[in-house]
Amino acid sequence: MSGTGTNAGDDPLQTAVWRLRSRGCWVDAAALLDHHAATDPHAALQRAALLVERCLYTEQGWPEAEDALRAAEALAHTDDERGAAACERGQLAYAATLLKVRDRVDEARSAFGRAAALIAPGAAGRAILDFRRGLMAENLADSPQAARAAYRRAHAGATAHGDILLLSFTWRHLAGLALREGELVEARHGFAESLRLREELGYLVGTAPALVSLAEAEPEPETKARLRAEAGRLFRLLGGVPTWLAGALPAAA
């Protein structure tokens, strides 16, 4: 699931879901969709995506995400819907593998391959699929070249569809690859763009990771310390989410 943080029709439900999601309240956001998700495949997919995202950020809620995903898969009828469900299936398997809950890498590859066969090139869902395949290449296959190609495709797709939140992710991960190669100027630019977009969207739960990434590329010790301190403040404000930042942040004063 991606999303721009706004909705063209100013749908009160989607506005409420975004506000909760952006603050790390995935369960509450998913609960708002419960009634619609029983019969509407789009709502069921969105609900499943929220609970899958919760797993990646909190390392909790795996059974709830599995149940929601199975319900979404059962309601999916079109190729786009089945492809989107497969993309979420792949993301859940990727998260479980990355966070060492269980090795599900084969399931992730299979699900992403199925999604690629179902989602049309140029469709909005293709960009998030490309991004997630990039994550697999970078973090599980240790293939930065394949990851870069996938992130660039995702970046182009997000730009074409106006998906600002996804752009904040592609900027950050392309910058991370640049940092690995010692391209500090390029890395700082990408990390700064990612942070700017997340702050504009009010994506609070993703702001601390963006601050930490920017700090990694910052040569000035004082600025680096300030960025990390702000990231730590946000991390504690959100109750220690995302959990995988815990070891990268300074302790509270």
N, C-alpha and C positions, 0 to 999 in steps of 0.2 A: 504494500500500500504506500502510496506517496501522497500527493495532495498539495495544493498551493497555499493552504491556510485560509483561503477565502472561498466563497461560492457565489457564482454569477447571479443566482436568483435570491441571494440573501436568505436562504433557507434557514429558519431558526434551529431546526434539528441539527443540520450540518455545522452550523456555527457553534452550537453547544458541544457537539462531538469534538470539533477541532480544539476548542478551549480546554476541554478535559484532557484530550490526547497530548496537547502541547505542554501540559504541566505534569505529565506522567501518570495521569489517572485513567489508565486504559480500561480497567474493569468497569468504572463508572461510565465511561464513554460507550463501551460495548453494551451496557445495560440499557442505554437510551435506544438502542437499535433492536432490542429483544423482540418487541411486538412485530416490527416490520420484517425481521430476519426469518420469521417462521414461514413466510410465503414468498418473499421478494428475494430473488437470487443476488441482486446487487447489494442489498442490505446485509444478507448473510455473508457475502464475501468481505464486505467492509468490517463486519463484526469479527470475522475470523482474522482478518489482517491486523486489527487492533490487538487481539490476544496473542498473535504471533509476535508482534512488535514488543509486547510486554515481556515475553520470554527472553528476547535478545537483550533488553535493557535491565531486567531484574533477575534473570536466571530462575524464575518461578512461573508457575501457572501452565506447565506443559500439558497436563491432562485436559484442562479447560480449552487450551488452544487446539488440541487434537479433536475434541468433541465439536468445537465450532467449525473446524475445517471439514470434518466429515459431513456436517449438516450443509455446509456451503457446496461441497462437491455433489451432494445428492440433489440439490436444487438447480445446479448449473445445467443449462440445456444448449446454449449456443457455443460455437467454437471460442468466442471471446471469453465467455464465462468459464468454460472448462479450462481455457488457457490461464486465466487469472487464478483459478483455484489451484492449478498445477504449480504456478509460480509461488503461491503462498506455501504449498506443500514443500517445495524445494527450499524456501527460506526457513521454514521450521526445521527441516532436516539439517540445513547448513548451520543454524544457530546451535542445535544440539551437539553437532560435531565440534564447532568452534569452541564452545564453552565446556567441552569434555563431559557432557551429560551422557552421551552415547554416540558411538561412531555410526553416523547415518550418511556418510559421504556418497555412497552408491545410490541411495534413495534420492539425495539432493540432485545428483547429476541426471538421473533418470527423469525426475520431475521437471527440471529446467529444460531438458531436451523435449519433453512432451509439450511444455508451454511454448517452446520455440516453434514447434510444428503447428500449433493451434492459433497463436497470435500473429496476425498479419503484419508484414513489414510496414513500418510507418504508423502503426496503430499506437495509441497512447500507452498501452500496456507494454509495448516492446521496449520502451526506454528503461522502465524499472527492471524488466527481465535482463536486459543487457548489463545494467548496473550490478545486479545480484550475481550474474555469471562472472563479472569482474571480481567481485568479492571472493568467489570460489577460487578463481585463478590466483589471486594475490595471497589469500590467507590459508588455503588448504593445498593448493598445487604448487605454491611458491614459483609462480610464473608471471613476473612483473610485466613482461612484454604483452602477453595475452590479456592481462588485467588492464593495461593502459589502453589497448585497442577497444576493449569492451566498455571502459569508462568513457572513452571519447564518443563511441556510438550512443551511449546513454546521455551524455552531455548534449549532443546534437539533437537527440529526440526530446529531451526535456526542454531545450530551447524552443524547438518547433511547436511544442504543445503548451508552452508557458507554465511548466511545472517548476515553480520556484523552489519548493522544498527539495525536490530531487536534484536541482542544480546545486543546492548547498552541499549535497552529498558528493556529487561528481567533482565539484571544485576541490573539496577536502581530500578526496582519495587520489585525484590526479596530483595534487600538491604533495601528498604523502609519498608518492612514487618519485617525484622530483627531489624531495628531501633525501630519500635513500641514495640518490645519485649525486648528491652534493650540490644540486641546483638551488641555492638558498633564495635567490631573488624570485625565481618562479614559484618556489614553495611558499614563501611569505605572501606573495600575491594571491595564490589560490586559497590559502588558509584565511586570509583577510576577507576575501570575497565570500567564502562560506560563512564566516562569522557575521558579516554584514547582512546577508540574506536571512539568516536565522533570527537575528535581532529584529529585522524589519517584519518578519512573519510572526514574531512573538513565540517562536519555537523554543520555549525555555528549557525543555528536557534535553535539547541538542546543543544548547549554548555552552555548557561546561566542556564537552568534548572539543568543540570548536576553539575555545580559549586555550585548552591544553595543547592542541595541535599548533596553534599560532605561536605559543610560547616555545615549542620545540625548535622553531625556525628563527627565533628572535636572538640576535647576537648580543644585545644590550642586557646585562644582568638585571638591572633595575626594572626594565620593562618586562623581562621574562618573569621575575618574581611577582610583579603586579598582576600579570595575566593569570598566573597559577593561583594566586591568592583569591582572585575573583572567581575562578573556576571552583575552587574549594568552597567558597561561600555558597555558590549556587548548588553544588553537589550536596552540601549539608541541608540547604533549604528544601531540597526535594527528597530528603530522607535517604540519601546514599544511592541515588540513581543517576546515571547508569552504574551498576555495581562494578563493572570492570575498570572504572576510573579510580577505585579506592586506593590502589597501590601507587598511583601516579600523582597524587595530590598531597600537599603539605597538611599536617595535622592542624586542627583548630587551635587558635591561641588560647 
